[in-house]
């Protein structure tokens, strides 16, 4: 038991990949998936809340923190990670579960919902667009194209040395927020310093190749090309922080065409890091949504 954060830590061996995960509570399974540049720790407030009546679990995605860092580029991305989460749920002894995702964790969650809707009792997405609406916004919306320029930068060969410079100054600056204190930042810094973690984190961007148009290369926002049609049948809650620098409103436009059972909640003025910025409100939205099912 990690007394400081009130969670237990364990590892699951899943078909050649070792996933580290934090867990607390018992009951129906709810799984929380983080994104870049975070780890399981971003869900500390949600683990504490939902552990009261769920088995609340937050893994480190492959490539991150204490989980495996596969050698080959094709072993990264939303689909391999979705397979990991399917296997993790089985490892934990649950046939169905609630899935909550943010950033790359949300891309993984959308992907799992498209491939294996039978596994999900409900889907909760923070910020990150559905692959169809994101793809369209990257092709057509100048605001989203500008907001997604960072995706191009994180694919470049030299970015690892730039990010790690001066004790990860770039990542520390990204998370320099009033609701993320020094103790929190130390947790993230520790995760970035794990052997192979920085390269593993960046391989997601290199593998998926998402981004706006560049030098005659078309945009690409479709991270679930194996699935047709892109219809999510799982009851879904999407929480959109309106001040998200990376996801602009057009990236969610028309979402109801792809998610028939959709509840869309905005948090005005909230940033990309909404789970940590407004944990009580995020928890209440998720709680109310699940109670309505």
Buried (B, 14 or more C-beta within 10 A) or exposed (E): EEEEBBBEBBBBEBEEBBBBBBBBBEEBBBBBBBBBBBBBBBBBBBBBBBBEEBBBBBBBBBBBBBBBBBEEEEBBBBBBBBBBBBBBBEBBEBEEBBBBBBBBBBBBBBBBBBBBEEBBBBBBBBBBBBBBBBBBBBBEBEEBBEBBEBBBEBBEEEBBEEBBEEEBEEBBEBBEBEBBEEEBBEBBBBBBEBEEBBEBBBBBBBBBEBBBEEEEEEBBBBBBEEBEEBBBBBBBBBBBBBEBEBBBBBBBBEBEEBBEBBBBBEBEEBBBBBBBBBBEBBBEBBEEBBEEE
